[in-house]
Amino acid sequence: MHLAGIDFSAAAPDVARALIGTTLWIDGVGGLIAETEAYDADDPASHSFNGPTSRNAAMFGEPGRAYVYRTYGLHWCLNFVCGPAGHGAAVLIRAIVPQRGLETMRERRGLQDAHLLCAGPGRLCQALAVDGGLNGLRLDAPPFELRVAEQPHPIGIGTRIGISKAVTVPWRFGLAGSRYLSRPLR
């Protein structure tokens, strides 16, 4: 599936890299995707590593859909399903540069600093009002809107954050030098 100039049937690291600089809006609120992480069925850090469950079923569905889950019972996380249908791959959206609906995001987060509004998957989901109701929805239909980057952006690469397995895999991508990342890339 191609959407916003991105082939969502490609491998997770390729999709994660291609998403940097793409604009994401949910119900008209959002901004430029600044940070992503790739996860694949063969990756021991992935929710799909041990096969399909009721929680991760969306990861094994059609590429170009949302996979939304709750982490630690507190925070929602937004992922984009990719790879061949049934494979179990997704890209975690870790951070965006807020551009549209800043006041709405500030109200939802109770925070003024634009650099912290969407820096991290939990913060991003709170700012964009992402919850389990979006799980499995198509990314090419409301409430989602994706727009391809008008120009290529410099991309930094690093290791993923907050995992205990496959910690050295360099599948974290971000806008090089951006102040909107959840953590700086090294």
NULUMKOL-743338 format. One line per field, with one value per residue (C-alpha): y, x, z. Coordinates in steps of 0.02 Angstrom, whole numbers, plus 32768, in hexadecimal, padded with zeros to 4 digits. Each point is the difference from the previous one (the first is absolute). Layout:
residues N
v: (Y / ...) .
u: (X / ...) .
w: (Z / ...) .
//
This chain:
residues 186
v: (8000 / 80AB / 8094 / 80AF / 7FC4 / 7F74 / 7F47 / 7FB6 / 7F50 / 801E / 7FC5 / 805A / 8058 / 8044 / 8040 / 804A / 8061 / 8036 / 8045 / 8083 / 80A8 / 7FC0 / 8067 / 7FA5 / 804C / 7FAC / 805D / 8094 / 8008 / 7FCE / 8027 / 7FBE / 7F51 / 801A / 7F56 / 7F4A / 7F50 / 7F61 / 7F57 / 7F5D / 7F51 / 7FBA / 8083 / 7FC4 / 80B2 / 7FFF / 7FDC / 7F8A / 7F94 / 7F74 / 8004 / 804A / 8028 / 8065 / 8094 / 8001 / 7FC1 / 80A4 / 7FE4 / 7F63 / 8059 / 8067 / 807D / 80B7 / 7FED / 803D / 7F8E / 8056 / 7FB3 / 8036 / 7FF4 / 7FE3 / 801A / 80BB / 8042 / 7FDD / 7FE1 / 801A / 7F8D / 7FEE / 7F4D / 7FD9 / 7F71 / 7F77 / 7FDF / 7F83 / 801B / 805B / 809E / 80B3 / 80A9 / 805A / 80BB / 8047 / 80BD / 8088 / 80B8 / 804F / 8070 / 7FFF / 8009 / 8039 / 8049 / 7F5E / 7F9D / 8076 / 7FEB / 7F42 / 7FF9 / 8090 / 803F / 8099 / 7FCC / 7FCB / 7F9A / 7F8D / 7FF2 / 7F69 / 7FC8 / 7F49 / 7F84 / 8019 / 80BE / 7FFB / 7F93 / 806F / 809D / 7FB2 / 7FA9 / 7F53 / 7F6F / 7F4C / 8035 / 8023 / 7F50 / 7FAB / 809A / 8027 / 808B / 803F / 802C / 8076 / 8024 / 7FE6 / 8069 / 7FE5 / 8073 / 7FD6 / 806E / 8085 / 7FED / 7F7E / 801E / 7FD5 / 7F62 / 7FC7 / 7F49 / 7FB4 / 7F70 / 7FEC / 803F / 7FAA / 7F4C / 7F73 / 7F8F / 8027 / 80A3 / 801A / 7FF5 / 80AB / 800F / 80AB / 808E / 80BA / 80AC / 8023 / 808A / 8014 / 8044 / 7FA4 / 7F4F / 7F9B / 7FEF / 803B / 7F88 / 7FD2) .
u: (8000 / 8042 / 7FCA / 8049 / 808C / 8031 / 7FF8 / 7FB7 / 801D / 80BD / 806A / 7FE7 / 80AA / 7FE3 / 7F52 / 8041 / 8085 / 7F86 / 7F84 / 807B / 7FC4 / 7F53 / 7F71 / 7F85 / 7F59 / 7F7B / 7F5B / 8064 / 807C / 80B6 / 80A2 / 809F / 8036 / 80A8 / 8029 / 7FD3 / 8034 / 7FF0 / 7FC4 / 7FF6 / 7FBD / 80B2 / 8032 / 7FFD / 7FD2 / 7F62 / 7F50 / 7FED / 8099 / 7F9B / 7F74 / 7F51 / 7F9D / 7F63 / 806E / 8071 / 7F83 / 8008 / 80BB / 7FD5 / 7F7E / 8007 / 8090 / 7FCE / 7F97 / 8017 / 803A / 7FD8 / 8027 / 8011 / 80A9 / 8012 / 7F43 / 801B / 8032 / 7FC0 / 807E / 7FDE / 804F / 7FEA / 7FF2 / 8076 / 8052 / 7FA0 / 7F51 / 8007 / 80B9 / 7FF4 / 8066 / 7FDD / 8050 / 7FEC / 7FE3 / 806E / 7FF7 / 7FBC / 8026 / 7F59 / 7FBE / 7F43 / 7F8B / 8084 / 7F81 / 7F9B / 809F / 8030 / 7F54 / 8007 / 80AE / 7FF0 / 80A7 / 803C / 80AF / 7FEB / 80A0 / 7FB4 / 7F4E / 8022 / 80B0 / 7FE3 / 7F79 / 7F93 / 8008 / 7FDC / 7F67 / 7FBC / 801B / 7FAC / 7F75 / 8037 / 7FB0 / 7FCE / 7F6C / 807B / 804A / 7FF0 / 7FC2 / 8040 / 8082 / 7FB7 / 7F56 / 7FC3 / 802F / 80AF / 8052 / 80B2 / 805C / 80A4 / 8095 / 801B / 80BC / 8074 / 8035 / 80A8 / 7FE7 / 805D / 8007 / 800F / 7FCD / 7F4F / 7FC9 / 7FAA / 801A / 8061 / 801C / 805C / 803B / 808E / 7F94 / 800D / 7F48 / 7FDB / 7FF7 / 7FEC / 8010 / 80BA / 801E / 7F48 / 7FD2 / 7F58 / 8042 / 7FD7 / 80BC / 8093 / 8047 / 80B6) .
w: (8000 / 7FCE / 8067 / 8004 / 7F8D / 8078 / 7FD7 / 80A0 / 7FBE / 8010 / 8092 / 80A6 / 8004 / 7F50 / 802E / 80A3 / 7FA2 / 7F76 / 807F / 8041 / 7FC0 / 7FD2 / 8048 / 8072 / 8032 / 8068 / 7FF6 / 7FBD / 8091 / 7FEB / 7FA8 / 7FB2 / 8033 / 8054 / 804D / 7FDF / 8033 / 7F99 / 8042 / 7F9F / 8023 / 8004 / 8081 / 80B6 / 8038 / 7F95 / 8041 / 7F6C / 8027 / 8053 / 7F80 / 7FF9 / 809D / 801E / 8033 / 7F66 / 7F7D / 7F9E / 7FE2 / 7F9F / 7F96 / 7F65 / 7FEF / 800A / 809E / 80B1 / 808C / 80A5 / 80A8 / 80B4 / 8055 / 80BA / 800D / 7FF2 / 7F55 / 7F52 / 7F74 / 7F46 / 7F7F / 7F45 / 7FC1 / 7F71 / 7FA2 / 7FA8 / 8044 / 808E / 8022 / 80A7 / 7FE3 / 8036 / 8018 / 80A7 / 7FEB / 808B / 7FE2 / 7F90 / 7FE8 / 8032 / 7F74 / 7FFB / 8095 / 807D / 8079 / 7FFC / 8023 / 808E / 804F / 7FF2 / 804B / 807D / 7FC0 / 7FA0 / 7FC3 / 7F4A / 8009 / 8083 / 7FBC / 7F90 / 8031 / 802B / 7FCE / 809B / 7FF5 / 7F45 / 8019 / 808B / 7F96 / 7F68 / 8064 / 7FC6 / 805D / 7FE2 / 7F96 / 7F71 / 8004 / 7F57 / 7FA3 / 7F52 / 7FF5 / 7F5C / 804C / 8088 / 8087 / 7FB5 / 7F7B / 7FC4 / 7F88 / 7FAE / 8027 / 7F7C / 800F / 804B / 80B3 / 804E / 8066 / 809A / 8034 / 80AC / 806E / 8041 / 80AB / 8092 / 7FCC / 8051 / 7F68 / 7F5E / 804F / 7F84 / 7F62 / 7FA9 / 7FD2 / 804D / 7F82 / 801A / 7FB4 / 8013 / 807F / 802C / 80AC / 7FF6 / 8018 / 809C / 801D / 7F97 / 7F81 / 801F) .
//
